[in-house]
Amino acid sequence: ATVSVLYWMYTCNVASDLYGKKHNVKLRLNSTPSYLELVNHIECHFDVAVRSTRPEGYLDVPFKVHVIKIYDCILSKWVDLYSTAQLTQDCQLYAFQPENTWHSDMQGKIPKAKAVVTWCAAYGEARRKRGMRVDRDSDNPPSRASKLRSVFGDLDIGSKGYVLLSDLKMAMKLLGIKVSEGTMPSLFRKADRVRDGHLDFEEWTRFAQDHPNFLDALFFRARPVWNDATAKLAANEELLALRRQRERAIDQVRTRRAQWQQRTALEKKLETQRKESEIARLQAEIATIKEHAALDELYYTTTDKKS
């Protein structure tokens, strides 16, 4: 048998806050991504994670990257990521979502990065497809058992009772899920414990337990739960977040301007005081010189008379 060896060119750790809990995953890519490609990978992974971990009663709002921070080991602090030129091998990133009613980043310890199956949709493709209905899990997130059975049934083309690698590849193609070349054959061989070329439900269950994020990707990508009401509410929440951000930026500008004006006025006042002090000193020196000159004149006049 031929064994494929995967050489990962670039690895980064990405953390984010999902419903008050920190998540940290290790993404493995074939090359250093562009900024937009990196955002695409992060949004694909965490949008599925949001739907999988959403507590009961919470609105199903799509995950969207607002700001990315990178931990600078030289400066020993978090800084804004504005270019992938800042990326280093195995660096730590943090993806912030827009602040809204349903989400607010909480301070907390970032856990150790967990290795996951790195996948993404085509760049520019919508994270959620529009649908005429709201999916069954719109109010109550599905259980792991229901996801296992549902995805296995979707993959088992022809109701064979097992899943072939070709079935998995076909499903990924239909769902727009892309992974690095050689990833799925390698994972499939590891899951196929009896080496019969297919996965029965027990093998599929073990595979899904080892790679829960990939199970969630297959499950949720097939169930868009995107409707006009959700889209409108999410858009309004994002608009409000952007407005609040804009207001904060304007307030910062106003504050900096007020500080600059105050500093300029203080500098002018100090400069005026310095000039007045210098003028007073010069006037005092002139007065002293005049006084000495007058005394000298008086002295010489008196001396002349005596002579």
Secondary structure by P-SEA (a helix, b strand, c coil): cbbbbbbbcbbbbbbbbcccbbbbbbbbbcccccaaaaaaaaaaaaaaaaaaacccccccccccccbbbbbcccccbbbbbccccccccbbbbbbbccccccbbbbbccccccccccccccccccccccccccccccccccccaaaaaaaaaaaacccccccccaaaaaaaaaaaccccccaaaaaaaaaacccccccccaaaaaaaaaacaaaaaaaaaaacccccaaaaaaaaaaaaaaaaaaaaaaaaaaaaaaaaaaaaaaaaaaaaaaaaaaaaaaaaaaaaaaaaaaaaaaaaaaaaaaac
